[in-house]
Amino acid sequence: MIIIEPCAGLGNRLLGLGSAYAVAKKLNRELLVIWKREVGCNVKSSELFDLPMQVIEISENGFKKEPLEHLRSNHIKKKYRNKATLFLECDDVERIKAEGGYEKLLSVIEKEPTIYIKSFGPICEIDTSCYTFLKPSATIEAKGAKLLGQLDTHTVGVHVRRTDHTEAIANSPLALFAEHMKAELEVDSETTFFVATDDEIVKKELRELLPEVKMTFNESGIIDRNSKEGLEDALIEMLALSKGRKILGSYNSTFSLLPSYIGNIPLEVVKKEG
């Protein structure tokens, strides 16, 4: 058995979850997911996904906020860590990868009958096959139906990452996105754009830069990725990005990368030269 506890935000968790699915399939192992609600991803997996593997929901929101759930969650973690023949913390996973890459990590996993892995990133090379299992929950399908229904084969997804992502801000300026979008119109004059961003100002500035271009946005207005509603919107935007013919993404952004795997479409990272 492989027990995976994906960590950090939604994008990082999907990297861990998708890669664990691929490794479990490769080794013909049962996969168990320990999904925790915590700051940065305070939502149950069942509110986002309809997953085909066993999932145990826990909370790390602290004893003061959820005393009974906190005690229950600690019991569950202890139970499965004791059951495992090897337990790897996030730092252990990264150390093994640094020493011998994914090949060494796979050899460690393969030797253990039951391994418990915490990870904020992938545990094997990621490709489209890692996400064939991924199905949104009924709630997400209903909430995203209107937006997803507006997208077609002429749509290009655009992901402009801002807020605290200093690398994306420095390397993927908005004016450069506008240039790439104009280039897409030269390839296909019927191109429309779905734009996902964590900054409301980006929507206004893009409309000013490209007043004649047809752009679709998620108009919920929820940017707070620490809220359940914000995380639901984040997943809907990932799915929307995955539905077009390609993605124009931000520099070093997992949120740009994942939809290209989910939809099996090309990703073009918008970045300064040099």
C-alpha positions in Angstrom: 0.0 0.0 0.0 1.1 3.6 -0.7 -0.3 6.2 1.7 0.0 9.8 0.4 -0.5 12.9 2.4 -0.4 15.7 -0.2 0.7 19.0 1.4 0.7 22.8 0.8 -1.8 24.5 -1.6 -4.1 23.0 -4.2 -1.6 22.9 -7.0 1.1 21.3 -5.0 -1.4 18.7 -3.7 -2.4 17.8 -7.2 1.3 17.2 -8.1 1.6 14.9 -5.1 -1.7 13.1 -5.7 -1.3 12.6 -9.4 2.2 11.3 -9.1 1.2 9.0 -6.3 -1.6 7.6 -8.5 1.0 6.9 -11.2 3.4 5.2 -8.9 0.7 3.1 -7.3 -0.5 2.0 -10.8 3.0 1.2 -11.9 3.7 -0.9 -8.8 0.2 -2.4 -8.7 -0.3 -1.0 -5.2 -3.4 0.2 -3.4 -3.4 3.9 -2.9 -4.8 5.6 0.2 -5.0 9.4 0.4 -4.9 11.3 3.7 -6.4 14.7 2.8 -6.1 17.4 5.5 -7.9 20.7 5.8 -5.5 23.4 6.9 -4.6 27.1 6.2 -3.9 27.4 2.5 -6.2 24.5 1.5 -9.1 24.5 4.0 -11.5 22.3 2.0 -12.4 18.6 1.9 -11.3 16.7 -1.1 -14.9 15.5 -1.6 -16.0 19.1 -2.1 -13.6 19.4 -5.0 -13.2 15.9 -6.5 -14.9 12.5 -7.0 -11.8 10.3 -6.5 -11.7 6.6 -7.3 -9.4 5.7 -4.4 -10.0 5.6 -0.7 -9.7 9.0 0.9 -9.6 9.8 4.6 -10.4 13.4 5.5 -8.6 15.0 8.5 -8.1 18.5 9.8 -5.0 20.4 11.0 -6.9 23.6 11.9 -5.8 23.2 15.5 -7.4 22.1 18.8 -8.9 25.6 19.6 -10.9 25.7 16.3 -11.9 22.0 16.0 -11.1 20.1 19.2 -12.8 16.8 18.5 -11.6 16.8 14.9 -8.1 17.6 16.0 -8.0 14.6 18.3 -9.6 12.4 15.7 -7.1 13.5 13.1 -4.1 12.9 15.3 -5.4 9.4 16.0 -5.7 8.7 12.3 -2.2 9.9 11.5 -0.7 7.9 14.3 -2.6 4.8 13.2 -1.4 4.9 9.6 2.1 5.9 10.4 2.4 3.0 12.8 0.9 0.7 10.1 3.6 1.9 7.6 6.9 0.1 7.3 8.5 3.5 6.4 7.3 7.1 6.9 8.7 9.9 4.8 8.3 13.5 5.7 8.3 16.2 2.9 12.0 16.9 3.6 12.9 13.2 3.3 11.2 13.0 -0.1 13.1 16.1 -1.3 16.4 14.7 0.0 16.0 11.4 -1.7 15.1 13.2 -5.0 18.2 15.4 -4.6 20.4 12.3 -4.1 19.1 10.1 -6.8 16.1 11.6 -8.5 12.8 9.9 -9.0 14.5 6.6 -9.8 15.9 6.4 -6.3 12.6 7.5 -4.7 10.8 4.7 -6.7 13.3 2.1 -5.5 12.7 3.2 -1.9 8.9 3.0 -2.4 9.2 -0.4 -4.1 11.0 -2.0 -1.2 8.4 -1.1 1.4 5.1 -3.1 1.7 3.4 -0.1 3.2 4.8 3.4 2.9 3.4 6.6 4.2 4.6 9.7 2.2 4.1 13.3 2.9 4.9 15.5 -0.1 4.3 19.0 -1.4 5.4 18.0 -4.9 5.6 15.1 -7.3 7.1 11.8 -6.4 7.6 10.8 -10.1 7.8 12.4 -13.5 4.4 14.0 -14.2 2.6 13.6 -17.5 -1.0 13.5 -18.8 -1.5 9.9 -17.7 -1.2 11.0 -14.0 -4.5 12.8 -14.2 -6.8 10.4 -16.1 -8.5 9.6 -12.7 -9.3 13.2 -11.9 -13.0 13.9 -11.9 -14.5 17.1 -10.4 -17.2 16.7 -7.7 -20.9 17.3 -8.6 -20.7 20.6 -6.8 -17.8 21.8 -9.0 -19.4 20.6 -12.2 -22.6 22.5 -11.4 -20.8 25.6 -10.2 -18.5 25.7 -13.3 -21.1 24.7 -15.9 -21.8 28.2 -17.1 -18.2 29.2 -17.5 -17.0 25.9 -19.0 -19.9 26.0 -21.5 -18.5 29.2 -23.0 -15.2 27.6 -24.0 -14.5 25.8 -27.3 -11.6 24.8 -29.6 -10.9 28.4 -30.5 -10.3 29.2 -26.8 -6.7 29.9 -25.5 -6.3 29.8 -21.7 -4.3 32.6 -20.1 -3.0 32.3 -16.6 -1.6 35.5 -15.1 -0.2 34.8 -11.6 0.4 37.8 -9.3 0.0 38.4 -5.5 3.0 36.9 -3.7 4.6 35.1 -6.7 7.5 37.5 -7.2 9.1 35.3 -10.0 5.9 35.4 -12.1 5.6 39.1 -11.6 9.2 39.8 -12.6 9.4 37.4 -15.5 5.8 37.4 -17.0 4.8 41.1 -17.3 1.2 41.8 -18.5 2.4 43.7 -21.6 4.1 40.5 -22.7 0.9 38.5 -22.2 -0.9 41.0 -24.4 1.7 40.5 -27.2 1.3 36.7 -27.0 -2.4 37.0 -27.2 -2.2 39.2 -30.3 0.1 36.5 -31.8 -2.6 33.9 -31.2 -5.1 36.0 -33.0 -2.8 35.9 -36.0 -2.8 32.1 -35.9 -6.6 32.0 -35.6 -8.7 35.1 -36.0 -11.6 33.5 -34.1 -9.5 33.0 -31.0 -11.1 33.9 -27.7 -9.4 33.9 -24.4 -10.2 32.6 -21.0 -8.2 34.5 -18.4 -7.5 33.2 -14.9 -5.8 35.5 -12.4 -5.4 36.1 -8.7 -5.5 39.9 -9.2 -8.6 41.8 -10.1 -6.5 44.7 -11.4 -5.2 42.4 -14.2 -8.7 42.0 -15.7 -9.1 45.8 -15.9 -5.6 46.3 -17.4 -5.9 43.6 -20.0 -9.2 45.0 -21.1 -7.5 48.4 -21.6 -4.5 46.8 -23.4 -6.8 44.7 -25.7 -10.1 46.5 -26.0 -11.3 44.6 -29.1 -10.3 41.1 -27.9 -13.0 38.7 -26.6 -12.0 37.6 -23.1 -13.9 35.5 -20.6 -13.2 35.7 -16.9 -14.5 33.8 -13.9 -16.7 36.6 -12.6 -17.3 35.2 -9.1 -14.9 37.8 -7.7 -13.6 35.4 -5.0 -9.8 35.6 -4.9 -9.2 34.4 -1.3 -7.6 30.9 -1.9 -7.8 30.3 1.9 -11.6 30.0 1.7 -13.6 27.0 0.5 -15.3 29.1 -2.1 -12.0 30.5 -3.3 -10.5 27.0 -3.7 -13.6 25.8 -5.5 -13.2 28.7 -7.9 -9.4 27.9 -8.3 -10.3 24.3 -9.4 -12.9 25.6 -11.8 -10.4 28.0 -13.3 -7.8 25.1 -13.7 -10.5 23.1 -15.5 -11.4 26.0 -17.7 -7.7 26.5 -18.6 -7.5 22.8 -19.5 -10.4 23.1 -22.0 -8.8 25.3 -24.7 -6.3 24.5 -27.5 -3.3 25.8 -25.5 -2.3 27.7 -22.4 -0.3 30.9 -22.1 1.1 30.5 -18.6 3.1 32.4 -15.9 6.7 31.8 -15.2 7.3 28.9 -12.7 3.7 28.5 -11.8 2.2 25.1 -10.9 -1.3 26.6 -11.6 -0.3 27.1 -15.2 1.4 23.7 -15.5 -1.3 21.4 -14.2 -4.2 22.3 -16.6 -1.9 21.4 -19.5 -1.5 17.9 -18.1 -5.2 17.6 -17.2 -6.3 18.7 -20.7 -3.3 17.2 -22.6 -2.8 20.6 -24.3 0.4 22.6 -24.9 1.7 25.1 -22.4 3.6 28.2 -23.6 5.2 30.0 -20.6 5.2 33.8 -21.1 8.5 35.1 -20.0 11.1 37.7 -20.8 14.1 36.6 -22.9 17.5 36.2 -21.3 
